[in-house]
Amino acid sequence: MKVATILPQQYLQCTLYDDYYMCLANLIDEPGMESYTNFFMDMGTCDKKYVIMDNGLIEGNPRPIKELIEKAKLIHADEFILPDVFRDSTATLNAIDDAYDEACASGIRMMAVPQGDTLDEWLSCACEIIGNFRKVEVIGIPKVLVDIAGRDGRLLAIEQLVKMNPMLKHKQIHLLGCWKTPLEILTIDKASASGIIPMVRGVDSAIAYVYARAGIRIDSDDRPDSNPIDFKNGELKEWSLLGNNIRMWKAAADSRTWSQKLVDKIFN
């Protein structure tokens, strides 16, 4: 599984040699975010890098489709996330429908994020997206499913969705965020690698930074806080701790390198 590490702009150099990125549309080309914008413009123009642009919803600043397309073109994003509405399936389907024609005309790959207030609502929304918006190539699995259906809620959601709509096998899958623990990502990658669920292409999260901000290494406990991230001026006491956490975060998404003994040693 590919990994995108989300960081404040002054720490983005820690991901300079990565090949998979997630940037936030609400930060691109905004005052004070010049380093952030320039970094992703550089990554977007490199053939060996893959840049996804989120729509700003989780940051509380969702951007309209015209702005999303403009900013995606500015940084040469490979993919962007269509508008969605948090935990609201009907509003999400309407938002995608309103944006769809313009998004298709942009020629940029699209990710759609099903929403719902229950697992059943989420599954119904996902089936509608797969069935009605055929040019959507990527389905985003939101971290809120962990709150809706438990720590392994996203694994359960993918398992049930592919049974309800086998066309999911023809889409790419991306996990949006990591709400509680990287062990969730490890479990999903194991299930993906073993064929229990379709292949999951990638995951993004700021969890490595959140743990480092709290002054602790990544472990099996829930993330230490859900405080907003200062992407403009965020500061850390220990750069080395961030580096270690990024390595742990990436390792959690690669189950091939893990044994249960190693999991127990590191996360306990």
Residue pairs with C-beta under 8 A, 6 or more apart in sequence:
1 175
1 185
1 188
1 189
1 192
1 200
1 201
1 202
1 203
1 253
1 254
2 19
2 20
2 50
2 201
2 202
2 203
2 253
3 18
3 20
3 202
3 203
3 204
3 249
3 250
3 253
4 18
4 20
4 21
4 22
4 52
4 202
4 203
4 204
4 205
5 14
5 15
5 18
5 204
5 205
5 206
5 208
5 209
5 246
5 249
5 250
6 22
6 24
6 204
6 205
6 206
6 209
6 229
7 14
7 15
7 206
7 208
7 209
8 209
8 229
8 230
8 231
8 232
8 233
8 234
9 27
9 33
9 35
9 36
9 39
9 231
9 232
10 35
10 233
10 234
11 209
11 234
11 236
11 239
11 242
12 35
12 36
12 39
14 242
14 243
14 246
15 21
15 246
18 49
19 48
19 49
19 50
20 49
20 50
20 202
21 40
21 43
21 49
21 50
21 51
21 52
22 51
22 52
22 53
22 54
22 204
23 36
23 40
23 51
23 52
23 53
23 54
23 75
23 77
24 53
24 54
24 56
24 59
24 231
25 53
25 54
25 55
25 56
25 63
25 67
25 68
25 71
25 72
25 80
26 56
26 59
26 61
26 62
26 63
27 33
27 36
27 37
27 231
28 36
28 37
28 40
28 53
28 71
28 74
28 75
29 37
29 71
29 74
30 37
32 232
33 231
33 232
36 231
37 74
37 75
40 51
40 75
40 77
41 74
41 75
41 76
43 49
43 51
43 75
44 51
44 75
44 76
44 77
44 78
45 76
50 78
50 79
51 75
51 76
51 77
51 78
51 79
52 77
52 78
52 79
52 80
52 81
52 111
52 174
52 204
53 68
53 71
53 72
53 75
53 77
53 79
53 80
53 81
54 80
54 81
54 176
54 204
55 62
55 63
55 68
55 80
55 81
55 82
55 83
55 84
56 62
56 63
57 83
57 84
57 85
57 86
57 113
58 86
58 176
58 177
59 228
62 83
63 71
64 83
65 82
65 83
65 98
65 99
65 102
65 103
66 102
68 80
68 81
68 82
68 83
68 99
68 103
69 80
69 102
69 103
69 106
69 108
71 77
72 80
72 106
72 108
73 106
73 108
77 108
78 108
78 109
79 108
79 109
79 110
79 111
79 138
80 103
80 108
80 109
80 110
80 111
81 110
81 111
81 112
81 113
81 140
82 95
82 96
82 99
82 100
82 103
82 110
82 111
82 112
82 113
82 136
83 92
83 95
83 96
83 98
83 99
84 92
84 95
84 96
84 112
84 113
84 114
84 115
85 91
85 92
85 95
85 115
86 115
86 144
87 115
87 116
87 117
87 144
87 148
88 115
88 116
88 117
89 114
89 115
89 116
89 117
89 121
89 122
89 124
89 125
91 115
92 113
92 114
92 115
92 125
93 125
93 128
93 129
96 112
96 129
96 133
96 136
97 133
100 133
100 135
103 110
104 110
104 135
109 137
109 138
110 135
110 136
110 137
110 138
111 136
111 137
111 138
111 139
111 140
111 174
112 129
112 133
112 136
112 138
112 139
112 140
113 139
113 140
113 141
113 142
113 176
114 122
114 123
114 125
114 126
114 129
114 139
114 140
114 142
115 121
115 122
115 125
115 142
115 144
116 122
116 123
116 124
116 125
116 148
117 148
118 148
119 145
119 148
119 149
119 153
119 156
119 157
119 160
122 145
122 148
122 157
123 157
123 160
123 161
123 164
126 139
126 157
126 161
126 165
126 168
127 161
127 164
127 165
129 136
129 139
130 136
130 139
130 165
130 167
130 168
130 171
131 165
131 167
136 171
137 171
137 172
138 171
138 172
138 173
138 174
138 201
139 168
139 171
139 172
139 173
139 174
140 174
140 175
140 176
141 154
141 157
141 158
141 173
141 174
141 175
141 176
142 176
142 177
143 154
143 175
143 176
143 177
143 178
143 179
144 179
145 153
145 154
145 157
146 153
146 154
146 179
146 180
146 184
147 153
147 179
149 156
149 157
150 156
151 180
151 181
151 183
151 184
152 184
152 187
154 175
154 184
154 188
155 184
155 187
155 188
155 191
155 197
158 168
158 173
158 188
158 197
158 198
158 200
159 191
159 196
159 197
161 168
162 168
162 169
162 197
162 198
168 198
169 198
172 201
173 198
173 199
173 200
173 201
174 200
174 201
174 202
174 203
174 204
175 185
175 188
175 200
175 202
175 203
175 204
176 203
176 204
177 203
177 204
177 205
177 206
178 184
178 185
178 203
178 205
178 207
178 223
179 223
180 222
180 223
181 220
181 221
181 222
181 223
182 207
182 218
182 248
182 249
182 252
182 253
183 220
183 252
183 263
183 267
185 203
185 252
185 253
186 252
186 253
186 255
186 258
186 263
188 197
188 200
189 200
189 252
189 253
189 254
189 255
190 255
191 197
192 198
192 199
192 200
193 255
193 256
202 253
203 253
205 249
206 229
207 218
207 223
207 245
207 249
208 218
208 242
208 245
208 246
208 248
208 249
209 229
209 234
209 236
209 242
209 245
210 223
210 224
210 225
210 229
211 217
211 218
211 223
211 224
211 241
211 245
212 236
212 238
212 241
212 242
212 245
213 234
213 236
214 224
214 225
215 237
215 238
215 241
216 224
216 241
217 241
217 244
217 245
217 248
218 245
218 248
218 249
218 252
219 266
219 267
219 268
220 267
220 268
236 242
248 266
251 257
251 258
